[in-house]
Structure formats: structure tokens, C-alpha cells
Amino acid sequence: MRRCATSFLKTRVPAGQVLSIPWTEDLSLQAYYLPSAFRDDGPVIVCIGEPGSYKEELITKYAGHANERGFSLLAVDLLGTQAALSPERLEGHRFEAAMSRVLDFLSEKPGVDSTRIAIVADACNSSLVARAAASDARFAAAVCDAGIWDSHERSFFYRQAGDNEQTGWLEEANAISRSIECPLLVTAGEAGCFFRAP
């Protein structure tokens, strides 16, 4: 998949890039950057591969949509490939900090409007992107679950422990949603979606 993705990046117009984005002193994130063909200093969509998802899949899903709308695309995954970071290496590091480093990197990249960087979760069953958007107000928009998955996980664990009266988990999960300052789109399965502007 990586070989095919690299060939695709080389042959597209304009050519894409394989990037290594510093995270910590000993860890870097590998990403694919596909610049917009239509504008300079334009918006960028940061598409995050949740655990079990690959950045190679992300460019097949999102590159065409981003290109049609004049957006640049940055696809990055954290887990699941040899080039990505294993759970053991991620231990002790906050995902939110990784996304802030991605923002730092993009803000210094020529051709990027640092005030128009959005973040998108590829899967609805994780709130990694919601926590990233809640922790860094520089994101211009987010498409994620707003902490809903965290709410369901905590509810499940409290029910398993026999504590059906516990409500603290709900307040904590709602704190994620309340902390996201940018416009937020929450997909709600096949039934519809929820949009909230700040």
C-alpha cells in the first residue's frame, strides 16, 4: 500500500509528498500531503486514521473530494502499520499533543492558510479527534464524534460494575464537547448528523 501511495503522490499534479512530522524527541509521524491544484495559501483538511485505519486508505477516500473543493489534504495514521507507531511506543504520550505538532508543522508550511485547517476523523467509533479539537483552539473546524464514544465506553464500564446511578462519566464526556471551540460536525450513523457552530 505504501509503495502504491508513493507512486500516486509522485504522478499526481501537483505532486504530493511523504512527510515526517516531529512529535517527541524520539517519535515522528509519517503523513502524506496532497497540495491543492487550485490555490496558494488555501485550506487544509487533516484526516486522521484511527486505530486500525491507514493513511493509504485515507487518500483513496478523501483525495478526490479535497481536490474538487480546492483543499489540500494531510493524511496521517498513528497505529496499524510498521511505519506507524505501536501502542507500546505511544504509551505515556498524548494523542492531543501529536495533533498540535501537526498544526505547528502545517502552520509553517508554504501554501497553507493556518487559519483554515480542519480535522476529520475517519471512524465514528473513537473520540481521538474530538479530544484533539478540544485541546487546541487553532482548528478551524472538526468532523468527529464530540466525545460520544467516550460517553458510551464509560457508561458500559459503570453498568458492568453495577453502578447504574453513576452520572459523572456523562459530565466528563460532555466536557469534551463543550471544550471544542470550532464549528463541529458530528455524524450520527445513517440517520443523520449534528452540526454546532461556536
Biotite code that builds the C-alpha atoms (Angstrom):
import biotite.structure as struc

atoms = struc.array([
    struc.Atom([0.000, 0.000, 0.000], chain_id="A", res_id=1, res_name="MET", atom_name="CA", element="C"),
    struc.Atom([2.816, 2.396, 0.839], chain_id="A", res_id=2, res_name="ARG", atom_name="CA", element="C"),
    struc.Atom([4.536, 1.732, -2.497], chain_id="A", res_id=3, res_name="ARG", atom_name="CA", element="C"),
    struc.Atom([1.315, 2.376, -4.425], chain_id="A", res_id=4, res_name="CYS", atom_name="CA", element="C"),
    struc.Atom([0.587, 5.504, -2.394], chain_id="A", res_id=5, res_name="ALA", atom_name="CA", element="C"),
    struc.Atom([4.087, 6.866, -3.025], chain_id="A", res_id=6, res_name="THR", atom_name="CA", element="C"),
    struc.Atom([3.684, 6.262, -6.775], chain_id="A", res_id=7, res_name="SER", atom_name="CA", element="C"),
    struc.Atom([0.339, 8.053, -6.695], chain_id="A", res_id=8, res_name="PHE", atom_name="CA", element="C"),
    struc.Atom([1.873, 11.048, -4.900], chain_id="A", res_id=9, res_name="LEU", atom_name="CA", element="C"),
    struc.Atom([4.688, 11.285, -7.451], chain_id="A", res_id=10, res_name="LYS", atom_name="CA", element="C"),
    struc.Atom([2.421, 11.161, -10.501], chain_id="A", res_id=11, res_name="THR", atom_name="CA", element="C"),
    struc.Atom([-0.410, 13.474, -9.384], chain_id="A", res_id=12, res_name="ARG", atom_name="CA", element="C"),
    struc.Atom([-0.386, 17.151, -10.376], chain_id="A", res_id=13, res_name="VAL", atom_name="CA", element="C"),
    struc.Atom([0.749, 18.866, -8.265], chain_id="A", res_id=14, res_name="PRO", atom_name="CA", element="C"),
    struc.Atom([2.895, 16.112, -6.785], chain_id="A", res_id=15, res_name="ALA", atom_name="CA", element="C"),
    struc.Atom([2.242, 15.004, -3.232], chain_id="A", res_id=16, res_name="GLY", atom_name="CA", element="C"),
    struc.Atom([4.813, 14.499, -0.504], chain_id="A", res_id=17, res_name="GLN", atom_name="CA", element="C"),
    struc.Atom([5.674, 11.919, 2.140], chain_id="A", res_id=18, res_name="VAL", atom_name="CA", element="C"),
    struc.Atom([6.284, 13.879, 5.331], chain_id="A", res_id=19, res_name="LEU", atom_name="CA", element="C"),
    struc.Atom([7.836, 13.079, 8.666], chain_id="A", res_id=20, res_name="SER", atom_name="CA", element="C"),
    struc.Atom([6.337, 15.345, 11.330], chain_id="A", res_id=21, res_name="ILE", atom_name="CA", element="C"),
    struc.Atom([8.257, 15.570, 14.624], chain_id="A", res_id=22, res_name="PRO", atom_name="CA", element="C"),
    struc.Atom([6.197, 14.654, 17.680], chain_id="A", res_id=23, res_name="TRP", atom_name="CA", element="C"),
    struc.Atom([8.614, 13.974, 20.529], chain_id="A", res_id=24, res_name="THR", atom_name="CA", element="C"),
    struc.Atom([12.394, 13.730, 20.683], chain_id="A", res_id=25, res_name="GLU", atom_name="CA", element="C"),
    struc.Atom([12.303, 10.118, 19.514], chain_id="A", res_id=26, res_name="ASP", atom_name="CA", element="C"),
    struc.Atom([8.950, 9.832, 17.719], chain_id="A", res_id=27, res_name="LEU", atom_name="CA", element="C"),
    struc.Atom([7.763, 11.198, 14.366], chain_id="A", res_id=28, res_name="SER", atom_name="CA", element="C"),
    struc.Atom([4.506, 10.828, 12.484], chain_id="A", res_id=29, res_name="LEU", atom_name="CA", element="C"),
    struc.Atom([4.560, 9.789, 8.845], chain_id="A", res_id=30, res_name="GLN", atom_name="CA", element="C"),
    struc.Atom([1.989, 11.562, 6.692], chain_id="A", res_id=31, res_name="ALA", atom_name="CA", element="C"),
    struc.Atom([1.006, 12.133, 3.072], chain_id="A", res_id=32, res_name="TYR", atom_name="CA", element="C"),
    struc.Atom([0.478, 15.717, 1.938], chain_id="A", res_id=33, res_name="TYR", atom_name="CA", element="C"),
    struc.Atom([-1.510, 16.427, -1.224], chain_id="A", res_id=34, res_name="LEU", atom_name="CA", element="C"),
    struc.Atom([-1.400, 20.143, -2.077], chain_id="A", res_id=35, res_name="PRO", atom_name="CA", element="C"),
    struc.Atom([-4.336, 21.819, -3.749], chain_id="A", res_id=36, res_name="SER", atom_name="CA", element="C"),
    struc.Atom([-4.113, 22.271, -7.506], chain_id="A", res_id=37, res_name="ALA", atom_name="CA", element="C"),
    struc.Atom([-6.223, 25.427, -7.420], chain_id="A", res_id=38, res_name="PHE", atom_name="CA", element="C"),
    struc.Atom([-4.843, 27.886, -4.897], chain_id="A", res_id=39, res_name="ARG", atom_name="CA", element="C"),
    struc.Atom([-1.942, 29.029, -2.783], chain_id="A", res_id=40, res_name="ASP", atom_name="CA", element="C"),
    struc.Atom([-2.342, 29.650, 0.923], chain_id="A", res_id=41, res_name="ASP", atom_name="CA", element="C"),
    struc.Atom([-5.520, 27.592, 0.963], chain_id="A", res_id=42, res_name="GLY", atom_name="CA", element="C"),
    struc.Atom([-7.347, 25.455, 3.497], chain_id="A", res_id=43, res_name="PRO", atom_name="CA", element="C"),
    struc.Atom([-6.092, 22.045, 4.599], chain_id="A", res_id=44, res_name="VAL", atom_name="CA", element="C"),
    struc.Atom([-8.023, 19.026, 5.795], chain_id="A", res_id=45, res_name="ILE", atom_name="CA", element="C"),
    struc.Atom([-6.118, 16.890, 8.310], chain_id="A", res_id=46, res_name="VAL", atom_name="CA", element="C"),
    struc.Atom([-7.536, 13.378, 8.060], chain_id="A", res_id=47, res_name="CYS", atom_name="CA", element="C"),
    struc.Atom([-6.642, 11.091, 10.942], chain_id="A", res_id=48, res_name="ILE", atom_name="CA", element="C"),
    struc.Atom([-6.508, 7.342, 10.613], chain_id="A", res_id=49, res_name="GLY", atom_name="CA", element="C"),
    struc.Atom([-7.944, 5.968, 13.819], chain_id="A", res_id=50, res_name="GLU", atom_name="CA", element="C"),
    struc.Atom([-6.538, 2.699, 15.236], chain_id="A", res_id=51, res_name="PRO", atom_name="CA", element="C"),
    struc.Atom([-6.867, 0.041, 12.536], chain_id="A", res_id=52, res_name="GLY", atom_name="CA", element="C"),
    struc.Atom([-7.087, 2.592, 9.722], chain_id="A", res_id=53, res_name="SER", atom_name="CA", element="C"),
    struc.Atom([-4.272, 3.511, 7.332], chain_id="A", res_id=54, res_name="TYR", atom_name="CA", element="C"),
    struc.Atom([-3.266, 6.797, 5.750], chain_id="A", res_id=55, res_name="LYS", atom_name="CA", element="C"),
    struc.Atom([-3.114, 4.952, 2.410], chain_id="A", res_id=56, res_name="GLU", atom_name="CA", element="C"),
    struc.Atom([-6.834, 4.246, 2.729], chain_id="A", res_id=57, res_name="GLU", atom_name="CA", element="C"),
    struc.Atom([-7.467, 7.858, 3.659], chain_id="A", res_id=58, res_name="LEU", atom_name="CA", element="C"),
    struc.Atom([-6.001, 9.237, 0.441], chain_id="A", res_id=59, res_name="ILE", atom_name="CA", element="C"),
    struc.Atom([-8.191, 6.902, -1.619], chain_id="A", res_id=60, res_name="THR", atom_name="CA", element="C"),
    struc.Atom([-11.280, 8.060, 0.311], chain_id="A", res_id=61, res_name="LYS", atom_name="CA", element="C"),
    struc.Atom([-10.611, 11.773, 0.597], chain_id="A", res_id=62, res_name="TYR", atom_name="CA", element="C"),
    struc.Atom([-8.123, 12.933, -2.075], chain_id="A", res_id=63, res_name="ALA", atom_name="CA", element="C"),
    struc.Atom([-10.744, 13.341, -4.805], chain_id="A", res_id=64, res_name="GLY", atom_name="CA", element="C"),
    struc.Atom([-13.200, 15.190, -2.556], chain_id="A", res_id=65, res_name="HIS", atom_name="CA", element="C"),
    struc.Atom([-10.493, 17.528, -1.236], chain_id="A", res_id=66, res_name="ALA", atom_name="CA", element="C"),
    struc.Atom([-9.149, 18.226, -4.729], chain_id="A", res_id=67, res_name="ASN", atom_name="CA", element="C"),
    struc.Atom([-12.618, 19.029, -6.155], chain_id="A", res_id=68, res_name="GLU", atom_name="CA", element="C"),
    struc.Atom([-13.115, 21.642, -3.456], chain_id="A", res_id=69, res_name="ARG", atom_name="CA", element="C"),
    struc.Atom([-9.654, 23.192, -3.714], chain_id="A", res_id=70, res_name="GLY", atom_name="CA", element="C"),
    struc.Atom([-8.463, 21.857, -0.347], chain_id="A", res_id=71, res_name="PHE", atom_name="CA", element="C"),
    struc.Atom([-5.066, 20.429, 0.429], chain_id="A", res_id=72, res_name="SER", atom_name="CA", element="C"),
    struc.Atom([-5.111, 17.120, 2.308], chain_id="A", res_id=73, res_name="LEU", atom_name="CA", element="C"),
    struc.Atom([-2.830, 15.758, 5.010], chain_id="A", res_id=74, res_name="LEU", atom_name="CA", element="C"),
    struc.Atom([-3.428, 12.073, 5.795], chain_id="A", res_id=75, res_name="ALA", atom_name="CA", element="C"),
    struc.Atom([-1.768, 10.630, 8.887], chain_id="A", res_id=76, res_name="VAL", atom_name="CA", element="C"),
    struc.Atom([-2.239, 7.454, 10.906], chain_id="A", res_id=77, res_name="ASP", atom_name="CA", element="C"),
    struc.Atom([-0.962, 6.573, 14.345], chain_id="A", res_id=78, res_name="LEU", atom_name="CA", element="C"),
    struc.Atom([-1.447, 2.839, 14.591], chain_id="A", res_id=79, res_name="LEU", atom_name="CA", element="C"),
    struc.Atom([-1.588, -0.196, 12.395], chain_id="A", res_id=80, res_name="GLY", atom_name="CA", element="C"),
    struc.Atom([1.480, -0.202, 10.122], chain_id="A", res_id=81, res_name="THR", atom_name="CA", element="C"),
    struc.Atom([5.188, -0.742, 10.552], chain_id="A", res_id=82, res_name="GLN", atom_name="CA", element="C"),
    struc.Atom([5.756, 2.925, 9.750], chain_id="A", res_id=83, res_name="ALA", atom_name="CA", element="C"),
    struc.Atom([3.104, 3.970, 12.259], chain_id="A", res_id=84, res_name="ALA", atom_name="CA", element="C"),
    struc.Atom([3.580, 3.973, 15.993], chain_id="A", res_id=85, res_name="LEU", atom_name="CA", element="C"),
    struc.Atom([2.807, 0.865, 18.010], chain_id="A", res_id=86, res_name="SER", atom_name="CA", element="C"),
    struc.Atom([0.685, 1.114, 21.183], chain_id="A", res_id=87, res_name="PRO", atom_name="CA", element="C"),
    struc.Atom([3.795, 0.353, 23.253], chain_id="A", res_id=88, res_name="GLU", atom_name="CA", element="C"),
    struc.Atom([5.684, 3.313, 21.773], chain_id="A", res_id=89, res_name="ARG", atom_name="CA", element="C"),
    struc.Atom([2.654, 5.547, 22.251], chain_id="A", res_id=90, res_name="LEU", atom_name="CA", element="C"),
    struc.Atom([2.444, 4.788, 25.965], chain_id="A", res_id=91, res_name="GLU", atom_name="CA", element="C"),
    struc.Atom([2.857, 7.953, 28.005], chain_id="A", res_id=92, res_name="GLY", atom_name="CA", element="C"),
    struc.Atom([2.332, 10.267, 25.002], chain_id="A", res_id=93, res_name="HIS", atom_name="CA", element="C"),
    struc.Atom([-0.882, 12.186, 24.487], chain_id="A", res_id=94, res_name="ARG", atom_name="CA", element="C"),
    struc.Atom([-2.520, 11.999, 21.085], chain_id="A", res_id=95, res_name="PHE", atom_name="CA", element="C"),
    struc.Atom([-3.653, 15.605, 21.506], chain_id="A", res_id=96, res_name="GLU", atom_name="CA", element="C"),
    struc.Atom([-0.013, 16.703, 21.644], chain_id="A", res_id=97, res_name="ALA", atom_name="CA", element="C"),
    struc.Atom([0.645, 14.909, 18.346], chain_id="A", res_id=98, res_name="ALA", atom_name="CA", element="C"),
    struc.Atom([-2.143, 16.837, 16.636], chain_id="A", res_id=99, res_name="MET", atom_name="CA", element="C"),
    struc.Atom([-0.808, 20.127, 18.000], chain_id="A", res_id=100, res_name="SER", atom_name="CA", element="C"),
    struc.Atom([2.544, 19.267, 16.442], chain_id="A", res_id=101, res_name="ARG", atom_name="CA", element="C"),
    struc.Atom([0.764, 18.605, 13.143], chain_id="A", res_id=102, res_name="VAL", atom_name="CA", element="C"),
    struc.Atom([-0.777, 22.080, 13.380], chain_id="A", res_id=103, res_name="LEU", atom_name="CA", element="C"),
    struc.Atom([2.626, 23.592, 14.171], chain_id="A", res_id=104, res_name="ASP", atom_name="CA", element="C"),
    struc.Atom([4.116, 21.850, 11.130], chain_id="A", res_id=105, res_name="PHE", atom_name="CA", element="C"),
    struc.Atom([1.339, 22.907, 8.752], chain_id="A", res_id=106, res_name="LEU", atom_name="CA", element="C"),
    struc.Atom([1.355, 26.498, 10.011], chain_id="A", res_id=107, res_name="SER", atom_name="CA", element="C"),
    struc.Atom([4.955, 26.842, 8.832], chain_id="A", res_id=108, res_name="GLU", atom_name="CA", element="C"),
    struc.Atom([4.388, 25.104, 5.503], chain_id="A", res_id=109, res_name="LYS", atom_name="CA", element="C"),
    struc.Atom([4.226, 27.344, 2.399], chain_id="A", res_id=110, res_name="PRO", atom_name="CA", element="C"),
    struc.Atom([0.853, 27.272, 0.649], chain_id="A", res_id=111, res_name="GLY", atom_name="CA", element="C"),
    struc.Atom([-1.140, 26.683, 3.841], chain_id="A", res_id=112, res_name="VAL", atom_name="CA", element="C"),
    struc.Atom([-3.613, 29.140, 5.337], chain_id="A", res_id=113, res_name="ASP", atom_name="CA", element="C"),
    struc.Atom([-3.008, 28.409, 9.018], chain_id="A", res_id=114, res_name="SER", atom_name="CA", element="C"),
    struc.Atom([-6.384, 29.911, 9.950], chain_id="A", res_id=115, res_name="THR", atom_name="CA", element="C"),
    struc.Atom([-8.253, 27.329, 7.831], chain_id="A", res_id=116, res_name="ARG", atom_name="CA", element="C"),
    struc.Atom([-7.079, 23.914, 8.991], chain_id="A", res_id=117, res_name="ILE", atom_name="CA", element="C"),
    struc.Atom([-9.831, 21.392, 9.714], chain_id="A", res_id=118, res_name="ALA", atom_name="CA", element="C"),
    struc.Atom([-9.533, 17.969, 11.315], chain_id="A", res_id=119, res_name="ILE", atom_name="CA", element="C"),
    struc.Atom([-11.550, 14.919, 10.294], chain_id="A", res_id=120, res_name="VAL", atom_name="CA", element="C"),
    struc.Atom([-11.906, 11.528, 11.952], chain_id="A", res_id=121, res_name="ALA", atom_name="CA", element="C"),
    struc.Atom([-12.168, 8.631, 9.544], chain_id="A", res_id=122, res_name="ASP", atom_name="CA", element="C"),
    struc.Atom([-14.072, 6.474, 12.022], chain_id="A", res_id=123, res_name="ALA", atom_name="CA", element="C"),
    struc.Atom([-17.048, 7.323, 14.197], chain_id="A", res_id=124, res_name="CYS", atom_name="CA", element="C"),
    struc.Atom([-16.066, 4.882, 16.957], chain_id="A", res_id=125, res_name="ASN", atom_name="CA", element="C"),
    struc.Atom([-13.272, 6.914, 18.509], chain_id="A", res_id=126, res_name="SER", atom_name="CA", element="C"),
    struc.Atom([-13.037, 10.338, 20.078], chain_id="A", res_id=127, res_name="SER", atom_name="CA", element="C"),
    struc.Atom([-9.318, 10.883, 19.468], chain_id="A", res_id=128, res_name="LEU", atom_name="CA", element="C"),
    struc.Atom([-10.055, 13.724, 17.060], chain_id="A", res_id=129, res_name="VAL", atom_name="CA", element="C"),
    struc.Atom([-12.647, 15.211, 19.420], chain_id="A", res_id=130, res_name="ALA", atom_name="CA", element="C"),
    struc.Atom([-10.038, 15.378, 22.185], chain_id="A", res_id=131, res_name="ARG", atom_name="CA", element="C"),
    struc.Atom([-7.549, 16.949, 19.765], chain_id="A", res_id=132, res_name="ALA", atom_name="CA", element="C"),
    struc.Atom([-10.049, 19.635, 18.696], chain_id="A", res_id=133, res_name="ALA", atom_name="CA", element="C"),
    struc.Atom([-10.948, 20.279, 22.335], chain_id="A", res_id=134, res_name="ALA", atom_name="CA", element="C"),
    struc.Atom([-7.317, 20.725, 23.352], chain_id="A", res_id=135, res_name="SER", atom_name="CA", element="C"),
    struc.Atom([-6.174, 23.016, 20.508], chain_id="A", res_id=136, res_name="ASP", atom_name="CA", element="C"),
    struc.Atom([-8.320, 26.002, 19.540], chain_id="A", res_id=137, res_name="ALA", atom_name="CA", element="C"),
    struc.Atom([-6.395, 26.569, 16.297], chain_id="A", res_id=138, res_name="ARG", atom_name="CA", element="C"),
    struc.Atom([-8.523, 24.080, 14.354], chain_id="A", res_id=139, res_name="PHE", atom_name="CA", element="C"),
    struc.Atom([-10.970, 25.956, 12.118], chain_id="A", res_id=140, res_name="ALA", atom_name="CA", element="C"),
    struc.Atom([-13.474, 23.067, 12.022], chain_id="A", res_id=141, res_name="ALA", atom_name="CA", element="C"),
    struc.Atom([-13.825, 19.451, 13.124], chain_id="A", res_id=142, res_name="ALA", atom_name="CA", element="C"),
    struc.Atom([-15.731, 16.393, 11.958], chain_id="A", res_id=143, res_name="VAL", atom_name="CA", element="C"),
    struc.Atom([-15.735, 13.883, 14.807], chain_id="A", res_id=144, res_name="CYS", atom_name="CA", element="C"),
    struc.Atom([-17.860, 12.248, 17.491], chain_id="A", res_id=145, res_name="ASP", atom_name="CA", element="C"),
    struc.Atom([-17.557, 15.101, 20.041], chain_id="A", res_id=146, res_name="ALA", atom_name="CA", element="C"),
    struc.Atom([-16.739, 12.646, 22.822], chain_id="A", res_id=147, res_name="GLY", atom_name="CA", element="C"),
    struc.Atom([-19.790, 10.441, 22.268], chain_id="A", res_id=148, res_name="ILE", atom_name="CA", element="C"),
    struc.Atom([-17.703, 7.264, 22.090], chain_id="A", res_id=149, res_name="TRP", atom_name="CA", element="C"),
    struc.Atom([-16.081, 8.131, 25.413], chain_id="A", res_id=150, res_name="ASP", atom_name="CA", element="C"),
    struc.Atom([-19.566, 8.527, 26.890], chain_id="A", res_id=151, res_name="SER", atom_name="CA", element="C"),
    struc.Atom([-20.647, 5.080, 25.694], chain_id="A", res_id=152, res_name="HIS", atom_name="CA", element="C"),
    struc.Atom([-17.449, 3.436, 26.942], chain_id="A", res_id=153, res_name="GLU", atom_name="CA", element="C"),
    struc.Atom([-17.787, 4.945, 30.414], chain_id="A", res_id=154, res_name="ARG", atom_name="CA", element="C"),
    struc.Atom([-21.481, 4.051, 30.578], chain_id="A", res_id=155, res_name="SER", atom_name="CA", element="C"),
    struc.Atom([-20.657, 0.448, 29.666], chain_id="A", res_id=156, res_name="PHE", atom_name="CA", element="C"),
    struc.Atom([-17.959, 0.153, 32.338], chain_id="A", res_id=157, res_name="PHE", atom_name="CA", element="C"),
    struc.Atom([-20.184, 1.638, 35.037], chain_id="A", res_id=158, res_name="TYR", atom_name="CA", element="C"),
    struc.Atom([-23.001, -0.755, 34.123], chain_id="A", res_id=159, res_name="ARG", atom_name="CA", element="C"),
    struc.Atom([-20.586, -3.710, 34.242], chain_id="A", res_id=160, res_name="GLN", atom_name="CA", element="C"),
    struc.Atom([-19.516, -2.601, 37.715], chain_id="A", res_id=161, res_name="ALA", atom_name="CA", element="C"),
    struc.Atom([-23.167, -2.483, 38.779], chain_id="A", res_id=162, res_name="GLY", atom_name="CA", element="C"),
    struc.Atom([-23.151, 1.286, 39.299], chain_id="A", res_id=163, res_name="ASP", atom_name="CA", element="C"),
    struc.Atom([-26.259, 2.298, 37.373], chain_id="A", res_id=164, res_name="ASN", atom_name="CA", element="C"),
    struc.Atom([-26.575, 5.569, 39.305], chain_id="A", res_id=165, res_name="GLU", atom_name="CA", element="C"),
    struc.Atom([-23.157, 6.969, 38.266], chain_id="A", res_id=166, res_name="GLN", atom_name="CA", element="C"),
    struc.Atom([-23.507, 10.110, 36.150], chain_id="A", res_id=167, res_name="THR", atom_name="CA", element="C"),
    struc.Atom([-20.036, 11.631, 36.487], chain_id="A", res_id=168, res_name="GLY", atom_name="CA", element="C"),
    struc.Atom([-18.920, 9.935, 33.258], chain_id="A", res_id=169, res_name="TRP", atom_name="CA", element="C"),
    struc.Atom([-21.550, 11.856, 31.316], chain_id="A", res_id=170, res_name="LEU", atom_name="CA", element="C"),
    struc.Atom([-20.419, 15.216, 32.648], chain_id="A", res_id=171, res_name="GLU", atom_name="CA", element="C"),
    struc.Atom([-16.792, 14.413, 31.843], chain_id="A", res_id=172, res_name="GLU", atom_name="CA", element="C"),
    struc.Atom([-17.612, 13.302, 28.293], chain_id="A", res_id=173, res_name="ALA", atom_name="CA", element="C"),
    struc.Atom([-19.775, 16.369, 27.765], chain_id="A", res_id=174, res_name="ASN", atom_name="CA", element="C"),
    struc.Atom([-16.780, 18.461, 28.831], chain_id="A", res_id=175, res_name="ALA", atom_name="CA", element="C"),
    struc.Atom([-15.017, 17.316, 25.653], chain_id="A", res_id=176, res_name="ILE", atom_name="CA", element="C"),
    struc.Atom([-17.868, 18.601, 23.504], chain_id="A", res_id=177, res_name="SER", atom_name="CA", element="C"),
    struc.Atom([-18.105, 21.885, 25.423], chain_id="A", res_id=178, res_name="ARG", atom_name="CA", element="C"),
    struc.Atom([-14.343, 22.443, 25.040], chain_id="A", res_id=179, res_name="SER", atom_name="CA", element="C"),
    struc.Atom([-14.399, 22.333, 21.225], chain_id="A", res_id=180, res_name="ILE", atom_name="CA", element="C"),
    struc.Atom([-14.441, 25.960, 20.131], chain_id="A", res_id=181, res_name="GLU", atom_name="CA", element="C"),
    struc.Atom([-14.528, 25.492, 16.350], chain_id="A", res_id=182, res_name="CYS", atom_name="CA", element="C"),
    struc.Atom([-17.585, 24.599, 14.231], chain_id="A", res_id=183, res_name="PRO", atom_name="CA", element="C"),
    struc.Atom([-18.279, 20.908, 14.742], chain_id="A", res_id=184, res_name="LEU", atom_name="CA", element="C"),
    struc.Atom([-19.977, 18.305, 12.575], chain_id="A", res_id=185, res_name="LEU", atom_name="CA", element="C"),
    struc.Atom([-20.969, 15.088, 14.336], chain_id="A", res_id=186, res_name="VAL", atom_name="CA", element="C"),
    struc.Atom([-22.075, 12.273, 12.072], chain_id="A", res_id=187, res_name="THR", atom_name="CA", element="C"),
    struc.Atom([-24.805, 10.161, 13.615], chain_id="A", res_id=188, res_name="ALA", atom_name="CA", element="C"),
    struc.Atom([-24.702, 6.891, 11.732], chain_id="A", res_id=189, res_name="GLY", atom_name="CA", element="C"),
    struc.Atom([-27.001, 6.561, 8.750], chain_id="A", res_id=190, res_name="GLU", atom_name="CA", element="C"),
    struc.Atom([-29.807, 8.548, 10.351], chain_id="A", res_id=191, res_name="ALA", atom_name="CA", element="C"),
    struc.Atom([-28.281, 11.983, 10.004], chain_id="A", res_id=192, res_name="GLY", atom_name="CA", element="C"),
    struc.Atom([-25.825, 14.383, 11.570], chain_id="A", res_id=193, res_name="CYS", atom_name="CA", element="C"),
    struc.Atom([-25.469, 17.151, 14.103], chain_id="A", res_id=194, res_name="PHE", atom_name="CA", element="C"),
    struc.Atom([-23.812, 20.495, 13.405], chain_id="A", res_id=195, res_name="PHE", atom_name="CA", element="C"),
    struc.Atom([-22.836, 23.001, 16.036], chain_id="A", res_id=196, res_name="ARG", atom_name="CA", element="C"),
    struc.Atom([-21.265, 26.377, 15.401], chain_id="A", res_id=197, res_name="ALA", atom_name="CA", element="C"),
    struc.Atom([-19.450, 28.054, 18.303], chain_id="A", res_id=198, res_name="PRO", atom_name="CA", element="C"),
])
